[in-house]
Amino acid sequence: MTCGLGTKVIFTLSRTMGSYKLRIIINEGDIRKVSLDRKLETVEELKIKVKEKCNLQDDFNLMYEEPDFGYSLCNIDDIGDLPATKATVKVISLVTLTLVPASTTSISDASNVSDDTEILSTYSSSSSTRQEQWPEFFEIPNFSVDVQFRLRQANLQFLQDQTYLNVPRDMKHGILEKLAEAIYKFDAYPNEERCHSVALALISKHPCLREPGSPDGCSGWKNSLTYKMGNYRTKLRKAGCAEVAINQGKKGTPGMASKGLKRQKRFEVSYLPDLPEGQNEDRLEVERKLLVEEMKKRNPSGTLIASKMDQTFPLRRREIVEAEPPVKTLKERWPALFTERQVFAEFNRIATTNLENDFFGAVDRYTPRFVTIFKSKKGSVGEKLAEIVQQIDSRKPDVTAVRTLVLQGIPVLLGDDPSNFYNTSFDSDSDEAWDQVSVGLLTVISEDVPLSPNHLHLDPVSTAIILQGGIVMDNLQNLPQALCLLFGLSYALHLDYPKAMKNTFS
């Protein structure tokens, strides 16, 4: 039985500079603005984005206003139906009630997907407060009615005679409290730079709050925000918020390194989400065991795996961040996490972005500049880079070959030591040879190919990823793909970057 709830979400989709910007109206008092990094290609992808950004739990249909028919609503049968520059879309929530015997679980064989079908993560927890990355420009929220009124009057006075507001204590408390709440939606442990960007945004929107004796007009606000975030985390910790409770009793501030302080990596959005409402660890552990059994099948269901990996994400993050088990243990308990599809899906759950597109987009964008720099370098570094560059046929450049060139040349350029990171072996060698490698890539070649330190090996037998002395993923397409997956695994498994390659990874 399917029934429309009548819940409607209206948002405007506009295209600017090759990207899409969404203006999402949940209701009259809740209007959100988000950005998409690329043009949406399918209706299903549009639905996934709407579900992620609006945190919708139920199924829904999409309709749009058709300009040719007086902006009447029509079904979206194809993404091309949407106007080129701006579209208004309605999301009609649906609830499907299906009677299923309580003691059985039925999975249709039709849920199997082919290897070339991409499964995107749609994880969204109603208890999670963080859904977006840190914005390029921080938007100052509206404060309480009385604070907003006093600021408006003070801003008018400032425009007339440049008089700065002497902020009363209660007013400052209200401003900092609201700012801390807004900051936490993006970062629980904002560094000095981020606190400074919020302070600058504050005095830009409310110039009456500028500090006359400060070089940039906001040093005091930045310091106040830093301390306020500490107090805000304490309040959340007492309330039982898992993300900050994990650091209870550990001293240190974001500005000073604290050994053992567990904080999100750069770009992490969903670092340590709370368990979904109505779920507990025991129930999610049952789902985890079903995942393990599914992975043992000859043809595991990609749809089922994606669904249960989404469902068990909070349990998995707690285990990885809090317990920090060895990679070998994680592979036994979460075998799906070590597949290409789920590495990318897990990164999407954590960082809400498409790793593969972003990674190779950045490599390809900066490749011409890197190659120019490689060719201009002198001395011993220049000799090593020249040896790498000359292996590529500049007349017929292959995309994979050029990416391999850049990714192996960057560590040399930045002064890293890739000798224990980029490893090469013959296909007859034993895996035990890599017991001492904590993090690295392995290129397997045939025995008739000569070994040399700076050889690119553009036609390998296979490529693999080594973590904590063992091969965790093998038979990968090529070195660039393996490095992209390793970057994703470092987020999925909450691993530190290899010290010998810190400049490259940073």
C-alpha positions as CSV (number, residue, x, y, z in Angstrom):
1,M,0.0,0.0,0.0
2,T,1.5,3.3,-1.0
3,C,0.2,6.6,0.3
4,G,1.4,10.2,-0.4
5,L,2.1,12.1,2.7
6,G,1.8,15.4,0.9
7,T,5.1,16.5,2.3
8,K,6.6,18.9,-0.3
9,V,10.1,20.2,-0.6
10,I,10.7,22.9,-3.3
11,F,14.1,23.8,-4.4
12,T,15.6,25.7,-7.3
13,L,18.4,24.2,-9.4
14,S,20.5,26.8,-11.2
15,R,23.6,26.3,-13.4
16,T,26.6,28.6,-13.0
17,M,30.2,28.2,-14.2
18,G,29.7,24.5,-15.1
19,S,28.4,23.7,-11.6
20,Y,24.9,23.5,-10.1
21,K,23.7,25.3,-7.1
22,L,20.7,24.2,-5.2
23,R,18.4,26.4,-3.2
24,I,16.5,24.0,-1.1
25,I,13.3,25.1,0.7
26,I,12.3,22.7,3.4
27,N,9.7,25.1,4.7
28,E,9.3,28.9,5.0
29,G,11.7,29.0,8.0
30,D,14.3,26.5,6.6
31,I,15.9,27.5,3.4
32,R,19.2,25.9,2.5
33,K,21.8,26.7,-0.2
34,V,24.2,24.0,-1.4
35,S,26.5,23.4,-4.3
36,L,27.0,20.4,-6.6
37,D,30.4,20.1,-8.3
38,R,29.1,18.8,-11.6
39,K,26.1,18.5,-13.8
40,L,23.6,15.8,-12.8
41,E,23.3,13.1,-15.5
42,T,20.3,11.0,-14.5
43,V,17.1,11.4,-12.6
44,E,18.2,8.7,-10.1
45,E,21.4,10.7,-9.4
46,L,19.2,13.8,-8.8
47,K,17.1,11.8,-6.3
48,I,20.2,10.6,-4.5
49,K,21.4,14.2,-4.1
50,V,18.0,15.4,-2.9
51,K,17.9,12.6,-0.4
52,E,21.4,13.4,0.9
53,K,21.0,17.2,1.1
54,C,17.4,17.2,2.5
55,N,18.1,14.2,4.8
56,L,14.9,12.4,3.5
57,Q,14.3,8.9,4.9
58,D,11.3,7.8,2.9
59,D,10.9,7.1,-0.8
60,F,9.6,10.0,-3.0
61,N,8.8,11.1,-6.5
62,L,10.1,14.1,-8.4
63,M,8.1,16.6,-10.5
64,Y,9.1,19.8,-12.1
65,E,7.5,23.0,-13.4
66,E,7.4,23.0,-17.2
67,P,7.7,26.6,-18.6
68,D,6.1,25.6,-21.9
69,F,2.9,24.7,-20.0
70,G,2.6,27.7,-17.7
71,Y,4.9,26.2,-15.1
72,S,2.5,23.3,-14.5
73,L,3.9,20.3,-12.7
74,C,5.1,17.3,-14.9
75,N,6.9,14.1,-14.0
76,I,10.6,14.0,-14.6
77,D,11.1,11.1,-17.0
78,D,14.5,12.2,-18.2
79,I,17.1,14.6,-16.7
80,G,17.0,16.4,-20.0
81,D,13.5,17.5,-19.4
82,L,14.7,20.1,-16.9
83,P,15.3,23.6,-18.3
84,A,18.9,24.3,-19.0
85,T,19.5,27.2,-16.6
86,K,17.0,26.9,-13.8
87,A,14.4,24.5,-12.7
88,T,11.9,24.3,-9.9
89,V,11.3,20.8,-8.6
90,K,8.8,19.3,-6.1
91,V,9.6,16.3,-4.0
92,I,6.6,14.3,-3.0
93,S,7.3,11.9,-0.1
94,L,5.9,8.5,-0.3
95,V,5.6,5.7,2.3
96,T,5.4,2.1,1.1
97,L,4.0,-0.4,3.6
98,T,4.8,-4.0,2.8
99,L,3.7,-6.9,4.9
100,V,6.6,-9.3,5.5
101,P,6.8,-12.2,7.9
102,A,8.8,-11.1,10.9
103,S,11.0,-14.3,10.9
104,T,12.1,-14.2,7.3
105,T,14.2,-11.9,5.1
106,S,13.7,-12.1,1.4
107,I,16.3,-10.8,-1.1
108,S,15.4,-11.0,-4.7
109,D,17.9,-12.3,-7.2
110,A,17.0,-9.4,-9.3
111,S,18.9,-7.1,-6.9
112,N,22.3,-8.4,-8.3
113,V,24.2,-5.7,-10.2
114,S,26.9,-6.0,-12.8
115,D,30.5,-5.0,-12.0
116,D,30.2,-1.8,-14.2
117,T,27.2,-0.5,-12.2
118,E,28.2,2.3,-9.9
119,I,26.5,2.2,-6.5
120,L,26.6,5.6,-4.8
121,S,26.2,5.9,-1.0
122,T,23.1,7.5,0.2
123,Y,23.9,7.3,3.9
124,S,22.1,9.9,6.0
125,S,21.5,9.7,9.7
126,S,18.8,11.6,11.4
127,S,21.0,12.0,14.5
128,S,23.9,13.3,12.6
129,T,24.3,17.1,12.6
130,R,27.0,17.3,10.0
131,Q,26.0,16.9,6.3
132,E,28.3,19.3,4.4
133,Q,32.0,20.2,4.1
134,W,33.4,23.4,5.4
135,P,32.0,26.2,3.1
136,E,34.2,28.4,1.0
137,F,32.4,31.4,2.5
138,F,31.0,31.0,5.9
139,E,27.4,32.2,6.2
140,I,26.6,34.0,9.4
141,P,23.3,32.7,10.9
142,N,20.5,34.9,12.2
143,F,20.7,35.5,15.9
144,S,17.8,35.8,18.4
145,V,15.3,38.5,17.7
146,D,16.6,41.0,20.3
147,V,20.2,40.5,19.2
148,Q,19.3,40.9,15.5
149,F,17.4,44.2,16.4
150,R,20.3,45.6,18.3
151,L,22.8,44.7,15.6
152,R,20.6,46.3,12.9
153,Q,20.5,49.6,14.9
154,A,24.2,49.5,15.6
155,N,25.0,48.8,11.9
156,L,22.9,51.8,10.9
157,Q,24.8,54.0,13.5
158,F,28.1,52.7,12.2
159,L,27.2,53.7,8.6
160,Q,26.4,57.2,9.8
161,D,29.4,58.0,12.0
162,Q,31.7,54.9,12.2
163,T,30.7,54.3,15.8
164,Y,31.6,50.8,17.0
165,L,29.3,48.8,19.2
166,N,30.3,48.2,22.8
167,V,28.9,44.6,22.9
168,P,27.2,43.8,26.2
169,R,28.0,40.5,27.9
170,D,24.6,38.9,27.3
171,M,24.6,39.9,23.6
172,K,28.1,38.5,23.1
173,H,27.1,35.3,24.7
174,G,24.1,35.0,22.4
175,I,26.3,35.7,19.3
176,L,29.0,33.2,20.2
177,E,26.5,30.5,21.2
178,K,24.8,30.7,17.8
179,L,28.1,30.8,15.9
180,A,29.4,27.7,17.8
181,E,26.2,25.9,16.8
182,A,26.7,26.8,13.2
183,I,30.4,25.9,13.2
184,Y,29.8,22.5,14.7
185,K,27.5,21.6,11.7
186,F,30.7,21.6,9.7
187,D,33.6,20.9,12.1
188,A,33.7,19.8,15.8
189,Y,37.3,20.9,16.1
190,P,37.8,24.0,13.9
191,N,41.4,25.1,13.6
192,E,42.6,28.7,14.0
193,E,42.2,29.5,10.3
194,R,38.6,28.4,10.3
195,C,37.8,30.4,13.5
196,H,39.4,33.4,11.9
197,S,37.3,33.0,8.7
198,V,34.1,33.0,10.8
199,A,35.3,36.0,12.7
200,L,36.0,37.9,9.4
201,A,32.5,36.8,8.1
202,L,30.9,38.2,11.3
203,I,32.5,41.7,11.1
204,S,31.8,41.7,7.3
205,K,28.1,41.2,7.9
206,H,27.9,43.3,11.0
207,P,30.6,46.0,10.7
208,C,29.6,47.5,14.0
209,L,31.3,44.5,15.7
210,R,34.8,45.4,14.3
211,E,37.5,45.8,17.0
212,P,39.3,49.2,16.5
213,G,42.5,48.1,18.1
214,S,42.8,44.8,16.2
215,P,45.0,44.6,13.1
216,D,42.3,42.7,11.1
217,G,39.3,43.9,13.2
218,C,38.4,40.5,14.6
219,S,41.2,39.0,16.6
220,G,39.2,39.1,19.8
221,W,36.2,37.4,18.1
222,K,38.5,34.7,16.8
223,N,39.9,34.0,20.3
224,S,36.5,34.0,21.8
225,L,35.2,31.5,19.2
226,T,38.1,29.2,19.9
227,Y,37.3,29.1,23.6
228,K,33.6,28.9,22.9
229,M,34.0,25.8,20.7
230,G,35.7,24.1,23.6
231,N,32.8,25.0,25.9
232,Y,30.3,23.9,23.3
233,R,32.1,20.5,22.9
234,T,32.0,20.1,26.7
235,K,28.3,20.6,26.7
236,L,27.8,18.1,23.9
237,R,30.1,15.6,25.7
238,K,27.9,15.7,28.8
239,A,24.9,15.1,26.6
240,G,26.6,11.9,25.2
241,C,27.6,13.0,21.7
242,A,29.9,10.2,20.5
243,E,32.1,12.4,18.3
244,V,33.4,14.5,21.2
245,A,32.8,12.1,24.0
246,I,35.6,9.9,22.5
247,N,38.1,12.6,23.6
248,Q,36.8,12.9,27.2
249,G,39.7,13.4,29.6
250,K,42.3,14.2,26.8
251,K,43.9,17.6,27.1
252,G,44.8,19.7,24.1
253,T,43.3,22.3,21.8
254,P,43.0,22.3,18.0
255,G,45.8,24.8,17.8
256,M,48.2,22.6,19.7
257,A,49.0,18.9,18.9
258,S,47.7,16.5,21.5
259,K,48.8,12.9,21.4
260,G,45.9,10.6,21.2
261,L,43.3,13.4,20.4
262,K,40.9,11.8,17.9
263,R,39.8,14.4,15.4
264,Q,38.3,14.3,11.9
265,K,40.7,14.4,8.9
266,R,40.6,17.2,6.5
267,F,37.4,17.0,4.3
268,E,35.8,14.5,6.7
269,V,32.1,15.5,7.2
270,S,30.6,12.5,8.9
271,Y,33.4,11.5,11.3
272,L,31.8,9.7,14.1
273,P,28.0,9.7,13.7
274,D,25.6,8.6,16.4
275,L,23.6,5.4,15.9
276,P,20.3,6.0,14.0
277,E,17.2,6.4,16.0
278,G,15.7,3.0,16.8
279,Q,18.9,1.2,16.3
280,N,21.5,-0.2,18.7
281,E,24.8,-2.0,18.4
282,D,23.3,-5.5,18.7
283,R,20.9,-5.0,15.8
284,L,23.6,-3.5,13.6
285,E,26.0,-6.4,14.5
286,V,23.4,-8.7,13.1
287,E,23.4,-6.7,9.8
288,R,27.2,-6.9,9.8
289,K,27.1,-10.7,10.0
290,L,24.6,-10.8,7.1
291,L,27.1,-8.7,5.1
292,V,29.9,-11.1,5.8
293,E,27.8,-14.0,4.6
294,E,26.7,-12.2,1.5
295,M,30.4,-11.5,0.6
296,K,31.0,-15.3,0.7
297,K,28.7,-15.9,-2.2
298,R,29.9,-16.4,-5.8
299,N,27.8,-13.5,-7.0
300,P,27.1,-11.2,-4.0
301,S,24.3,-8.7,-4.5
302,G,25.7,-5.2,-5.0
303,T,22.4,-3.6,-4.0
304,L,22.1,-5.5,-0.8
305,I,25.8,-4.8,0.1
306,A,25.4,-1.1,-0.5
307,S,22.2,-0.9,1.5
308,K,23.7,-2.7,4.5
309,M,27.0,-0.9,4.3
310,D,25.0,2.4,4.6
311,Q,23.0,1.0,7.5
312,T,26.0,-0.2,9.5
313,F,28.2,2.9,8.8
314,P,27.8,4.3,12.4
315,L,28.8,0.9,13.9
316,R,31.8,0.6,11.6
317,R,33.0,4.1,12.4
318,R,32.8,3.5,16.1
319,E,34.8,0.3,15.8
320,I,37.4,1.9,13.6
321,V,37.9,5.2,15.4
322,E,37.4,4.1,19.0
323,A,38.9,0.6,19.0
324,E,41.5,1.1,16.2
325,P,41.7,-2.7,15.3
326,P,44.4,-4.0,13.0
327,V,43.6,-3.8,9.3
328,K,43.7,-7.6,9.1
329,T,40.8,-7.8,11.7
330,L,38.9,-5.1,9.8
331,K,39.2,-7.1,6.6
332,E,37.7,-10.2,8.3
333,R,34.9,-8.3,9.9
334,W,34.1,-5.9,7.0
335,P,35.2,-7.7,3.8
336,A,33.0,-5.5,1.6
337,L,35.0,-2.4,2.7
338,F,37.9,-3.7,0.7
339,T,36.2,-3.7,-2.6
340,E,36.7,-0.8,-5.1
341,R,33.0,0.1,-5.1
342,Q,32.7,0.3,-1.3
343,V,36.0,2.2,-0.8
344,F,34.5,4.9,-3.0
345,A,31.1,4.6,-1.3
346,E,32.7,4.8,2.2
347,F,34.6,8.0,1.2
348,N,31.3,9.4,0.0
349,R,29.7,8.6,3.3
350,I,32.6,10.3,5.2
351,A,33.4,13.2,3.0
352,T,30.1,13.6,1.0
353,T,32.1,13.8,-2.3
354,N,33.0,11.6,-5.2
355,L,36.6,10.6,-4.6
356,E,37.3,9.1,-8.0
357,N,36.0,12.2,-9.9
358,D,37.8,14.7,-7.6
359,F,41.1,12.8,-7.5
360,F,41.6,12.2,-11.2
361,G,40.0,15.6,-12.0
362,A,42.7,17.3,-9.9
363,V,45.5,15.1,-11.3
364,D,44.5,15.8,-14.9
365,R,44.0,19.5,-14.3
366,Y,47.5,20.1,-12.9
367,T,49.3,17.6,-15.1
368,P,50.6,20.1,-17.7
369,R,52.0,22.3,-15.0
370,F,53.7,19.4,-13.2
371,V,55.3,18.1,-16.4
372,T,56.6,21.6,-17.1
373,I,58.1,21.8,-13.6
374,F,59.6,18.3,-13.9
375,K,61.4,19.2,-17.1
376,S,62.7,22.5,-15.7
377,K,64.3,20.9,-12.5
378,K,68.1,20.6,-12.3
379,G,70.6,18.7,-10.2
380,S,70.0,15.2,-8.8
381,V,66.2,15.8,-8.5
382,G,66.1,16.9,-12.1
383,E,68.0,13.8,-13.2
384,K,65.5,11.5,-11.5
385,L,62.5,13.4,-13.0
386,A,64.1,13.4,-16.4
387,E,64.5,9.6,-16.2
388,I,60.8,9.4,-15.4
389,V,59.6,11.9,-18.0
390,Q,61.5,10.3,-20.9
391,Q,59.5,7.0,-20.5
392,I,56.4,8.7,-21.9
393,D,55.8,9.2,-25.6
394,S,54.8,12.9,-25.8
395,R,53.5,12.4,-29.3
396,K,50.9,9.8,-28.3
397,P,50.3,10.4,-24.5
398,D,48.3,7.7,-22.8
399,V,46.1,9.1,-20.0
400,T,47.1,6.3,-17.5
401,A,50.7,6.6,-18.4
402,V,50.7,10.4,-17.9
403,R,48.9,10.0,-14.6
404,T,51.5,7.4,-13.5
405,L,54.3,9.8,-14.5
406,V,52.8,12.7,-12.4
407,L,52.0,10.5,-9.4
408,Q,55.5,9.0,-9.3
409,G,57.2,12.3,-10.0
410,I,55.5,14.4,-7.3
411,P,57.2,12.6,-4.3
412,V,60.6,13.2,-6.0
413,L,59.8,16.9,-6.6
414,L,58.6,17.4,-3.0
415,G,61.5,15.7,-1.4
416,D,59.7,12.6,-0.1
417,D,61.2,9.1,-0.1
418,P,59.0,6.8,-2.2
419,S,61.4,3.9,-2.1
420,N,59.3,2.0,0.5
421,F,56.0,3.2,-0.9
422,Y,56.2,2.4,-4.6
423,N,57.2,-1.3,-4.5
424,T,57.9,-3.6,-7.4
425,S,58.1,-7.4,-7.5
426,F,58.0,-10.3,-10.0
427,D,54.8,-12.4,-10.3
428,S,56.7,-15.4,-8.8
429,D,57.7,-13.5,-5.6
430,S,56.1,-14.3,-2.2
431,D,53.8,-11.9,-0.4
432,E,55.9,-12.3,2.8
433,A,58.4,-9.9,1.3
434,W,56.2,-7.0,2.3
435,D,55.9,-7.7,6.1
436,Q,57.8,-4.5,6.9
437,V,55.8,-2.2,4.7
438,S,53.2,-0.3,6.7
439,V,51.6,1.6,3.8
440,G,52.5,1.2,0.1
441,L,51.6,0.2,-3.4
442,L,52.9,-2.9,-5.2
443,T,53.4,-3.2,-8.9
444,V,53.7,-6.9,-10.1
445,I,55.7,-7.4,-13.3
446,S,56.7,-10.5,-15.3
447,E,60.2,-11.8,-14.9
448,D,61.4,-10.8,-18.3
449,V,61.0,-7.1,-17.4
450,P,64.1,-5.5,-15.9
451,L,63.9,-3.9,-12.4
452,S,65.1,-0.3,-12.0
453,P,64.3,2.3,-9.3
454,N,62.5,4.9,-11.5
455,H,60.9,2.6,-14.0
456,L,57.2,3.4,-14.4
457,H,56.2,-0.2,-15.4
458,L,53.2,1.0,-17.5
459,D,52.2,-2.6,-18.5
460,P,52.2,-4.5,-15.2
461,V,50.8,-7.9,-14.5
462,S,48.7,-6.4,-11.6
463,T,48.8,-3.7,-9.0
464,A,48.0,-4.1,-5.3
465,I,47.7,-2.1,-2.0
466,I,49.8,-3.0,1.1
467,L,48.7,-2.1,4.6
468,Q,50.4,-3.1,7.8
469,G,52.5,-5.7,6.0
470,G,49.8,-7.4,4.1
471,I,48.1,-7.1,0.7
472,V,44.6,-5.9,1.3
473,M,43.5,-5.2,-2.3
474,D,45.0,-6.7,-5.5
475,N,44.3,-7.2,-9.2
476,L,43.8,-3.4,-9.5
477,Q,43.8,-1.8,-12.9
478,N,46.8,0.4,-12.6
479,L,48.9,2.5,-10.3
480,P,46.8,5.7,-10.4
481,Q,43.7,3.7,-9.6
482,A,45.5,1.9,-6.7
483,L,46.7,5.3,-5.3
484,C,43.2,6.7,-5.5
485,L,41.9,3.7,-3.6
486,L,44.6,3.9,-1.0
487,F,43.7,7.5,-0.4
488,G,40.1,6.4,0.1
489,L,41.2,3.6,2.5
490,S,43.1,6.0,4.6
491,Y,39.8,7.7,5.3
492,A,37.7,4.6,5.5
493,L,40.2,2.9,8.0
494,H,41.2,6.2,9.7
495,L,44.9,5.6,8.9
496,D,47.7,8.1,9.2
497,Y,49.5,9.0,6.0
498,P,52.8,7.3,5.5
499,K,55.5,9.5,7.1
500,A,57.9,9.1,4.1
501,M,55.2,10.5,1.8
502,K,53.7,13.1,4.1
503,N,54.4,16.0,1.7
504,T,52.8,14.2,-1.2
505,F,49.6,13.1,0.7
506,S,49.3,16.5,2.5
